[in-house]
Amino acid sequence: MYYLRKEPEAKTLPEIRKTDGTVIPERPYMSDDRAVYKHSDFARFYRGGFTGLDGRYQGMKVYTCKTLKRILELRESTLRATNELFDVYDETGKVDVKEKNNE
């Protein structure tokens, strides 16, 4: 079973120049551990904090599917909609998509 997850990462947010002349300096930012969820009653997908494959996020379960093709389609549509690239995982960990596509 494949699922989409994005592990936390450290970023540096650039400085912001406000219209009144003040400047908010560069600052570190740590993103959350996130996954793609699907509610059983709705046809939409949601992004939320990853609590494990058995964990729930506001009543939704992590969306999993059996085929790599379907999870890659969802990954591309999520990238287009949110500009956030998720990694593909299975039960054993992160999947090397390039290697799997060559098989």
Phi and psi restraints in degrees (value plus and minus 20) as a CYANA .aco file:
   2 TYR   PHI    -124.9   -84.9
   2 TYR   PSI     129.5   169.5
   3 TYR   PHI    -169.2  -129.2
   3 TYR   PSI     143.9   183.9
   4 LEU   PHI    -124.7   -84.7
   4 LEU   PSI     112.5   152.5
   5 ARG   PHI    -168.0  -128.0
   5 ARG   PSI     126.9   166.9
   6 LYS   PHI    -146.9  -106.9
   6 LYS   PSI      94.7   134.7
   7 GLU   PHI     -92.9   -52.9
   7 GLU   PSI     138.1   178.1
   8 PRO   PHI     -84.1   -44.1
   8 PRO   PSI     126.9   166.9
   9 GLU   PHI    -164.1  -124.1
   9 GLU   PSI     129.3   169.3
  10 ALA   PHI    -110.1   -70.1
  10 ALA   PSI     114.5   154.5
  11 LYS   PHI    -151.3  -111.3
  11 LYS   PSI     144.5   184.5
  12 THR   PHI    -137.1   -97.1
  12 THR   PSI      98.3   138.3
  13 LEU   PHI     -99.7   -59.7
  13 LEU   PSI     115.6   155.6
  14 PRO   PHI     -90.7   -50.7
  14 PRO   PSI     143.1   183.1
  15 GLU   PHI     -87.7   -47.7
  15 GLU   PSI     131.2   171.2
  16 ILE   PHI    -139.5   -99.5
  16 ILE   PSI     106.0   146.0
  17 ARG   PHI    -118.7   -78.7
  17 ARG   PSI      97.6   137.6
  18 LYS   PHI    -105.1   -65.1
  18 LYS   PSI     142.3   182.3
  19 THR   PHI     -89.0   -49.0
  19 THR   PSI     -41.6    -1.6
  20 ASP   PHI    -105.1   -65.1
  20 ASP   PSI     -15.2    24.8
  21 GLY   PHI      76.4   116.4
  21 GLY   PSI     -31.8     8.2
  22 THR   PHI     -97.4   -57.4
  22 THR   PSI     138.8   178.8
  23 VAL   PHI    -147.2  -107.2
  23 VAL   PSI     111.2   151.2
  24 ILE   PHI    -113.9   -73.9
  24 ILE   PSI      97.2   137.2
  25 PRO   PHI     -89.8   -49.8
  25 PRO   PSI     146.9   186.9
  26 GLU   PHI     -75.2   -35.2
  26 GLU   PSI     126.1   166.1
  27 ARG   PHI    -169.9  -129.9
  27 ARG   PSI     129.1   169.1
  28 PRO   PHI     -94.2   -54.2
  28 PRO   PSI     131.5   171.5
  29 TYR   PHI    -163.5  -123.5
  29 TYR   PSI     114.5   154.5
  30 MET   PHI    -133.0   -93.0
  30 MET   PSI      99.6   139.6
  31 SER   PHI     -97.7   -57.7
  31 SER   PSI     143.5   183.5
  32 ASP   PHI    -105.2   -65.2
  32 ASP   PSI     140.6   180.6
  33 ASP   PHI     -98.6   -58.6
  33 ASP   PSI      97.2   137.2
  34 ARG   PHI    -145.3  -105.3
  34 ARG   PSI     139.1   179.1
  35 ALA   PHI    -166.3  -126.3
  35 ALA   PSI     149.8   189.8
  36 VAL   PHI    -120.3   -80.3
  36 VAL   PSI     109.0   149.0
  37 TYR   PHI    -136.7   -96.7
  37 TYR   PSI     138.7   178.7
  38 LYS   PHI    -158.0  -118.0
  38 LYS   PSI     112.8   152.8
  39 HIS   PHI    -105.4   -65.4
  39 HIS   PSI     121.8   161.8
  40 SER   PHI     -88.0   -48.0
  40 SER   PSI     -42.2    -2.2
  41 ASP   PHI    -115.7   -75.7
  41 ASP   PSI     -27.9    12.1
  42 PHE   PHI    -146.6  -106.6
  42 PHE   PSI     137.4   177.4
  43 ALA   PHI    -114.3   -74.3
  43 ALA   PSI     -13.4    26.6
  44 ARG   PHI    -113.4   -73.4
  44 ARG   PSI     138.9   178.9
  45 PHE   PHI    -129.0   -89.0
  45 PHE   PSI     128.4   168.4
  46 TYR   PHI    -150.4  -110.4
  46 TYR   PSI     131.8   171.8
  47 ARG   PHI    -127.1   -87.1
  47 ARG   PSI     117.3   157.3
  48 GLY   PHI    -180.5  -140.5
  48 GLY   PSI     157.0   197.0
  49 GLY   PHI     -82.0   -42.0
  49 GLY   PSI     113.9   153.9
  50 PHE   PHI    -101.1   -61.1
  50 PHE   PSI     102.7   142.7
  51 THR   PHI    -137.7   -97.7
  51 THR   PSI      -5.5    34.5
  52 GLY   PHI      84.8   124.8
  52 GLY   PSI     141.1   181.1
  53 LEU   PHI     -85.1   -45.1
  53 LEU   PSI     -52.0   -12.0
  54 ASP   PHI    -108.7   -68.7
  54 ASP   PSI     -33.5     6.5
  55 GLY   PHI     -94.9   -54.9
  55 GLY   PSI     143.7   183.7
  56 ARG   PHI    -141.3  -101.3
  56 ARG   PSI     134.6   174.6
  57 TYR   PHI    -148.4  -108.4
  57 TYR   PSI      85.5   125.5
  58 GLN   PHI      31.0    71.0
  58 GLN   PSI      24.4    64.4
  59 GLY   PHI      63.7   103.7
  59 GLY   PSI     -19.1    20.9
  60 MET   PHI    -127.0   -87.0
  60 MET   PSI     135.3   175.3
  61 LYS   PHI    -128.2   -88.2
  61 LYS   PSI     134.2   174.2
  62 VAL   PHI     -79.9   -39.9
  62 VAL   PSI     111.8   151.8
  63 TYR   PHI     -95.5   -55.5
  63 TYR   PSI     102.8   142.8
  64 THR   PHI    -144.8  -104.8
  64 THR   PSI     131.5   171.5
  65 CYS   PHI    -166.2  -126.2
  65 CYS   PSI     141.4   181.4
  66 LYS   PHI    -103.5   -63.5
  66 LYS   PSI     -45.5    -5.5
  67 THR   PHI    -124.8   -84.8
  67 THR   PSI     119.5   159.5
  68 LEU   PHI     -86.8   -46.8
  68 LEU   PSI     -54.9   -14.9
  69 LYS   PHI     -79.3   -39.3
  69 LYS   PSI     -65.9   -25.9
  70 ARG   PHI     -86.5   -46.5
  70 ARG   PSI     -61.4   -21.4
  71 ILE   PHI     -89.4   -49.4
  71 ILE   PSI     -52.2   -12.2
  72 LEU   PHI     -89.9   -49.9
  72 LEU   PSI     -54.7   -14.7
  73 GLU   PHI     -83.1   -43.1
  73 GLU   PSI     -64.5   -24.5
  74 LEU   PHI     -84.6   -44.6
  74 LEU   PSI     -57.9   -17.9
  75 ARG   PHI     -81.7   -41.7
  75 ARG   PSI     -64.4   -24.4
  76 GLU   PHI     -86.4   -46.4
  76 GLU   PSI     -61.3   -21.3
  77 SER   PHI     -88.6   -48.6
  77 SER   PSI     -54.7   -14.7
  78 THR   PHI     -86.6   -46.6
  78 THR   PSI     -59.3   -19.3
  79 LEU   PHI     -82.8   -42.8
  79 LEU   PSI     -64.4   -24.4
  80 ARG   PHI     -84.6   -44.6
  80 ARG   PSI     -60.0   -20.0
  81 ALA   PHI     -97.8   -57.8
  81 ALA   PSI     -56.5   -16.5
  82 THR   PHI    -141.4  -101.4
  82 THR   PSI     -27.1    12.9
  83 ASN   PHI      39.1    79.1
  83 ASN   PSI      13.7    53.7
  84 GLU   PHI    -144.8  -104.8
  84 GLU   PSI      98.3   138.3
  85 LEU   PHI    -114.3   -74.3
  85 LEU   PSI      95.5   135.5
  86 PHE   PHI    -111.3   -71.3
  86 PHE   PSI     132.9   172.9
  87 ASP   PHI    -112.9   -72.9
  87 ASP   PSI     133.6   173.6
  88 VAL   PHI    -113.6   -73.6
  88 VAL   PSI     111.5   151.5
  89 TYR   PHI    -145.6  -105.6
  89 TYR   PSI     136.3   176.3
  90 ASP   PHI    -151.2  -111.2
  90 ASP   PSI    -187.8  -147.8
  91 GLU   PHI     -82.2   -42.2
  91 GLU   PSI     -44.6    -4.6
  92 THR   PHI    -115.1   -75.1
  92 THR   PSI     -27.5    12.5
  93 GLY   PHI     111.3   151.3
  93 GLY   PSI    -177.6  -137.6
  94 LYS   PHI     -86.1   -46.1
  94 LYS   PSI     117.7   157.7
  95 VAL   PHI    -122.1   -82.1
  95 VAL   PSI     112.8   152.8
  96 ASP   PHI    -102.2   -62.2
  96 ASP   PSI      81.1   121.1
  97 VAL   PHI     -84.6   -44.6
  97 VAL   PSI     -58.5   -18.5
  98 LYS   PHI     -82.5   -42.5
  98 LYS   PSI     -61.8   -21.8
  99 GLU   PHI     -87.1   -47.1
  99 GLU   PSI     -61.7   -21.7
 100 LYS   PHI     -86.1   -46.1
 100 LYS   PSI     -56.4   -16.4
 101 ASN   PHI     -87.9   -47.9
 101 ASN   PSI     -47.4    -7.4
 102 ASN   PHI     -98.2   -58.2
 102 ASN   PSI     -35.5     4.5
